[in-house]
Amino acid sequence: MGLFEKLFPSKTHETLKGQYFKLLTGYSPVFSSWDGQLYESELVRSAIDARSRHIAKLSVRIDGAAQPKLKTRLSKQPNDYQTWSQFLYRLNTVLDMKSTAFILPVREKNGEITGITPVYTDHWELLDVNGKPWVRFYFDHGRHTAEALDQIGIMTKFQYKSDLFGEQNDALADTMKLINLQTQGISEAVTNSATYRFMARVNNFAKAEDLKKERQRFNDDNFGPNAGGGIVLFPNTYSDIQQISSKNYVVDADQMKLIQTNVFNYFGVNEKILQNSAMGDELDAFFNGAIEPFSIQLSEVLTKMLFTPAEQGHGSVIYVTANRLQYMPVAQKISLYKEMTDRGGLMIDEGRELFNYPPLPDGKGQHAPIRGEFYMVGDPRGESNEQE
């Protein structure tokens, strides 16, 4: 038994039959991911990694009284094989690569949901099973599973034609071709720089076969395994010897900068984010534009996936949030801490969290200290402090 059988033990996918489910747009009910090998590009991988690393720092909180057993499980980890940071990192990586990322429930053999997991699939199809939409997912080695559409979570980017799924990354194809050509150009330039190329007139050879033998002899004597030193020697039968200089085209700095900017714009990052040198307002802007939209969508997707409308109406909801104060420079954190903690604006543990310190044991940090002069008027604690 492998990971697939442990995550998807249900046998429903083996017997599920149905017609294709039709969408409003008439978009194809069978979908395949774009095979553009985006993740093999160093620049693209770095851009996706930068987003995913920040998204992996988000916190997941579950409110409400519905499904207490599942709530307890998810408060610790999404499934038995991932932490929440690993779950979030992989989910965003798949989303950036495919523009559609699926979250499937992990079930016991009796069908009870015990967790959730992101999945990577290159091929899926919508089915109509007794009037209800289902999605069948295909994995490597011919394995597949299926879930009702209302039981799964779907994260999307660039959603346009499809009613349910995001567009593929074809828009980046031209930029990827330029990156590939640039890489090949650099490789060829390095290879050619260590290669001798010349042309010469060879005298006293009339037959093509003799010329071929002479070329082979020259290569063996000068470039073969027993050639000796790095000097090329020409016999007196050669004349009009000229070196052939190959000029390799390499994209200049301005053009390369434009290519990088195209990739950065597409994934919502910049050079400072990639190199971990962004500070203050730059990090805050990155949070607003790249992290917060993901957290809002995931909060809504997980809430819809795991709670019924009635449970949601009674306050059951999943929040995926970040402490935005973490994006402040250290000097601003210190200033905020000094200004807020003695006025009751921050609890001790909240102040410690600003500097990545753990909470105090036994709940000792779950209160907000207030300096005497900041107590409310009429509060005896403030009056006694003033008298002192």
VOGU-3710 file (C-alpha; in Angstrom, 3 decimals, decimal comma):
1> mglfeklfps> 0,000/0,000/0,000  1,347/3,412/-0,959  0,548/7,051/-0,232  -2,174/7,134/-2,906  -4,129/4,320/-1,232  -3,737/5,925/2,197  -4,950/9,337/1,006  -7,772/7,996/-1,158  -8,935/4,648/0,283  -12,497/5,014/-1,042
11> kthetlkgqy> -13,466/2,635/-3,852  -15,982/5,041/-5,423  -13,529/6,114/-8,100  -13,240/2,546/-9,382  -16,931/2,160/-10,215  -17,936/5,754/-10,983  -19,635/6,106/-14,346  -21,362/9,066/-15,920  -21,610/11,398/-18,864  -19,572/14,566/-19,222
21> fklltgyspv> -20,935/17,499/-17,217  -21,576/20,569/-19,403  -20,569/24,060/-18,289  -22,350/27,300/-19,175  -19,633/28,346/-21,603  -19,636/25,015/-23,411  -15,991/24,731/-22,407  -14,487/21,255/-22,775  -15,280/18,996/-19,793  -11,904/17,259/-20,201
31> fsswdgqlye> -8,875/19,261/-19,104  -5,129/18,825/-19,417  -2,379/20,987/-17,957  -0,088/22,996/-20,237  3,113/21,104/-20,834  5,431/24,134/-21,069  7,949/22,923/-18,462  7,790/26,265/-16,638  9,243/24,874/-13,434  12,462/23,859/-15,221
41> selvrsaida> 13,369/27,536/-15,641  15,594/28,854/-12,863  13,975/32,312/-12,973  10,405/30,974/-12,888  11,209/28,522/-10,113  12,773/31,308/-8,035  9,723/33,547/-8,543  7,276/30,807/-7,542  9,447/29,791/-4,597  9,522/33,375/-3,301
51> rsrhiaklsv> 5,717/33,595/-3,284  5,308/30,132/-1,816  7,788/30,755/1,011  5,836/33,802/2,162  2,485/32,049/1,738  3,786/29,138/3,829  3,957/31,561/6,786  0,177/32,086/6,823  -1,793/30,853/9,827  -4,923/28,711/9,584
61> ridgaaqpkl> -7,636/29,222/12,223  -10,965/27,411/12,456  -13,895/29,046/14,257  -17,307/27,650/15,107  -18,720/24,547/16,764  -19,375/22,403/13,671  -17,462/19,158/13,127  -15,383/19,304/16,325  -13,410/16,133/15,511  -12,273/17,452/12,129
71> ktrlskqpnd> -11,623/20,862/13,662  -9,270/19,291/16,215  -7,390/17,403/13,515  -7,008/20,422/11,230  -5,885/22,672/14,062  -2,690/20,582/14,197  -2,041/19,603/10,576  -3,951/19,268/7,284  -3,211/15,538/6,941  -0,942/12,845/8,337
81> yqtwsqflyr> 1,847/13,581/5,850  2,146/17,370/5,768  2,439/20,348/8,060  0,387/23,448/7,301  3,448/25,273/5,957  4,175/22,373/3,578  0,519/22,270/2,528  0,447/26,011/1,778  3,790/25,974/-0,035  2,804/23,140/-2,347
91> lntvldmkst> -0,705/24,476/-2,938  0,621/27,816/-4,149  3,335/26,158/-6,240  0,733/24,056/-8,054  -1,527/27,109/-8,431  1,236/29,238/-9,948  2,261/26,426/-12,281  -1,184/25,263/-13,387  -3,445/28,287/-12,642  -5,806/25,718/-11,079
101> afilpvrekn> -5,078/23,882/-7,828  -7,303/21,218/-6,303  -7,761/20,424/-2,624  -9,209/16,977/-1,990  -10,599/15,560/1,246  -8,671/12,749/2,924  -11,140/10,105/4,066  -11,261/7,013/6,200  -12,564/3,845/4,557  -16,008/4,652/5,954
111> geitgitpvy> -15,998/7,986/4,075  -15,371/10,215/7,111  -13,198/13,242/6,276  -10,035/13,277/8,374  -7,993/15,907/6,543  -7,305/17,700/3,277  -4,486/17,547/0,743  -3,419/19,490/-2,371  -2,948/17,299/-5,436  -0,914/17,553/-8,616
121> tdhwelldvn> -2,755/16,211/-11,634  -2,165/16,724/-15,335  -5,572/15,535/-16,435  -9,084/15,738/-15,019  -12,631/15,542/-16,316  -16,080/16,689/-15,234  -18,741/13,990/-15,040  -22,504/14,115/-14,625  -23,451/11,390/-12,133  -27,206/11,250/-11,611
131> gkpwvrfyfd> -27,447/14,977/-12,282  -24,639/15,839/-9,861  -21,226/17,096/-11,050  -18,206/14,989/-10,136  -14,530/15,430/-10,991  -12,277/12,504/-11,866  -8,541/13,071/-11,400  -5,855/11,097/-13,210  -2,393/10,518/-11,762  0,765/8,717/-12,871
141> hgrhtaeald> 0,789/4,972/-13,567  -2,878/4,963/-14,545  -4,245/5,687/-11,069  -7,292/7,884/-10,615  -9,787/9,023/-8,010  -13,035/11,000/-8,074  -14,965/13,344/-5,800  -18,225/15,232/-5,987  -17,607/18,815/-7,087  -19,090/20,234/-3,882
151> qigimtkfqy> -16,684/18,128/-1,792  -13,468/19,569/-3,219  -11,741/22,944/-3,121  -10,673/24,700/-6,329  -8,155/27,558/-6,291  -7,886/29,510/-9,546  -5,871/32,222/-11,286  -6,579/33,910/-14,625  -10,101/32,470/-14,687  -11,727/33,553/-17,950
161> ksdlfgeqnd> -13,272/30,997/-20,310  -14,030/28,208/-17,877  -16,783/28,531/-15,270  -14,687/26,576/-12,762  -11,020/26,507/-13,699  -8,194/28,940/-14,428  -6,532/29,515/-17,777  -3,235/27,875/-18,637  0,095/29,712/-18,701  0,293/30,036/-22,488
171> aladtmklin> 0,677/33,820/-22,108  4,178/33,245/-20,738  5,245/30,957/-23,598  7,015/33,644/-25,671  9,022/34,831/-22,672  9,984/31,237/-21,864  11,230/30,742/-25,433  13,458/33,804/-25,068  14,837/32,506/-21,761  15,548/29,131/-23,361
181> lqtqgiseav> 17,272/30,713/-26,359  19,364/32,901/-24,078  20,481/29,866/-22,062  21,388/28,002/-25,247  23,262/31,041/-26,566  25,425/31,261/-23,442  26,124/27,519/-23,569  27,104/27,672/-27,237  29,340/30,684/-26,625  31,260/28,843/-23,894
191> tnsatyrfma> 31,596/25,724/-26,066  32,726/27,604/-29,166  35,278/29,671/-27,261  37,289/26,476/-26,665  37,040/25,270/-30,279  39,477/25,760/-33,158  37,838/26,505/-36,504  39,659/27,351/-39,692  39,605/26,876/-43,446  42,554/26,215/-45,737
201> rvnnfakaed> 43,469/25,245/-49,274  44,927/21,734/-49,487  47,281/21,166/-52,392  47,983/17,983/-54,377  44,644/16,322/-53,502  42,356/15,670/-56,442  39,924/13,086/-55,115  37,170/13,745/-52,553  38,105/10,512/-50,793  41,677/11,701/-50,334
211> lkkerqrfnd> 40,460/15,021/-48,880  38,255/13,155/-46,441  41,163/11,001/-45,283  43,388/14,059/-44,888  40,741/15,821/-42,782  40,444/12,785/-40,536  44,224/12,481/-40,210  44,550/16,165/-39,305  41,840/15,918/-36,624  43,390/12,794/-35,108
221> dnfgpnaggg> 46,889/14,272/-35,026  45,875/17,648/-33,541  42,689/17,006/-31,544  42,669/13,274/-30,851  43,421/11,635/-27,482  47,127/11,316/-28,374  47,492/14,828/-29,806  49,862/16,076/-27,110  50,065/19,828/-26,429  47,783/22,691/-27,428
231> ivlfpntysd> 49,635/23,663/-30,620  48,034/23,103/-34,023  50,618/22,275/-36,716  49,894/22,741/-40,435  51,914/20,846/-43,071  53,329/22,706/-46,088  50,586/21,199/-48,231  48,153/23,692/-46,593  47,885/27,256/-47,887  45,607/30,300/-47,440
241> iqqissknyv> 44,924/29,298/-43,817  42,224/31,477/-42,203  40,644/31,220/-38,766  36,844/31,144/-38,668  35,458/33,305/-35,849  31,902/32,469/-34,843  29,975/35,295/-33,219  27,327/34,071/-30,815  24,345/36,296/-30,162  23,645/36,818/-26,469
251> vdadqmkliq> 20,783/38,957/-25,176  22,137/42,246/-23,833  21,562/43,471/-20,288  18,566/45,685/-21,129  16,780/42,911/-23,014  17,524/40,413/-20,240  16,123/42,873/-17,713  12,925/43,092/-19,780  12,634/39,289/-19,838  13,081/39,138/-16,058
261> tnvfnyfgvn> 10,504/41,887/-15,574  7,989/39,923/-17,662  8,396/36,913/-15,369  8,315/39,039/-12,204  5,142/40,826/-13,334  3,462/37,544/-14,221  4,019/36,064/-10,764  3,715/39,282/-8,758  7,248/39,434/-7,357  10,363/41,540/-7,865
271> ekilqnsamg> 14,107/41,184/-7,484  14,132/42,308/-3,851  11,479/39,744/-2,926  13,530/36,996/-4,589  16,714/38,043/-2,801  15,018/38,615/0,581  16,108/42,254/0,703  12,667/43,921/0,595  11,800/45,947/3,694  8,924/47,910/5,189
281> deldaffnga> 6,570/49,377/2,594  7,950/47,064/-0,105  7,028/43,975/1,900  3,664/45,470/2,790  2,910/46,095/-0,890  3,924/42,515/-1,700  1,596/41,265/1,029  -1,319/43,332/-0,300  -0,819/42,291/-3,912  0,390/38,692/-3,724
291> iepfsiqlse> -0,249/37,130/-0,304  -3,568/38,582/0,846  -5,560/37,642/-2,312  -4,362/34,045/-1,899  -5,300/33,962/1,793  -8,780/35,391/1,127  -9,509/32,909/-1,662  -8,215/29,942/0,354  -10,279/30,980/3,398  -13,433/31,024/1,292
301> vltkmlftpa> -12,594/27,807/-0,584  -11,880/25,791/2,585  -14,947/27,158/4,373  -17,198/26,240/1,438  -15,538/22,841/1,081  -15,746/21,699/4,704  -18,859/23,393/6,129  -22,455/23,299/4,947  -24,339/26,587/4,422  -26,181/25,947/7,696
311> eqghgsviyv> -22,908/25,437/9,583  -21,491/28,575/8,019  -24,625/30,455/9,075  -23,928/29,451/12,671  -20,416/30,871/12,579  -18,258/27,986/11,341  -15,533/29,461/9,165  -11,867/28,912/8,296  -9,524/31,902/8,339  -6,160/31,902/6,573
321> tanrlqympv> -4,381/35,003/7,825  -0,978/36,586/8,352  0,371/38,863/11,037  1,041/41,892/8,846  3,172/43,423/11,590  5,787/40,779/10,793  6,517/42,669/7,568  7,657/45,793/9,423  11,366/46,685/9,809  12,849/45,880/13,232
331> aqkislykem> 13,110/49,566/14,214  9,387/50,075/13,542  8,546/46,905/15,486  10,461/48,198/18,502  8,721/51,575/18,281  5,304/49,921/17,971  6,037/47,614/20,891  7,071/50,516/23,127  4,037/52,606/22,176  1,384/49,887/22,374
341> tdrgglmide> 2,278/47,459/25,149  2,123/49,926/28,040  -1,220/51,286/26,791  -2,991/47,936/26,657  -2,909/47,835/22,856  -0,958/44,574/22,709  -0,879/41,558/24,949  2,550/40,398/26,072  2,445/37,350/23,801  1,423/39,507/20,832
351> grelfnyppl> 4,430/41,725/21,477  6,699/38,688/21,690  5,312/37,387/18,413  6,556/40,543/16,665  10,112/39,333/17,285  9,394/35,640/16,656  9,547/34,732/20,337  7,257/31,958/21,614  4,350/32,708/23,996  5,066/32,683/27,713
361> pdgkgqhapi> 4,214/29,381/29,437  0,953/28,781/31,312  -0,813/31,672/29,603  1,229/34,293/31,453  1,423/36,441/28,337  -2,335/36,524/27,715  -2,885/39,944/29,264  -2,106/43,516/28,290  -0,096/45,508/30,859  -1,145/49,153/31,224
371> rgefymvgdp> 1,025/51,856/32,731  -0,746/53,825/35,438  -1,282/57,090/33,574  -2,991/55,237/30,735  -5,783/53,722/32,808  -9,282/54,997/32,108  -10,422/58,028/34,106  -12,076/56,854/37,310  -10,217/53,535/37,395  -8,862/53,206/40,955
381> rgesneqe> -5,691/51,534/39,656  -4,810/54,677/37,717  -5,669/56,972/40,628  -3,505/55,050/43,078  -0,611/55,219/40,656  -0,975/58,994/40,317  -0,976/59,396/44,115  2,256/57,452/44,330
//
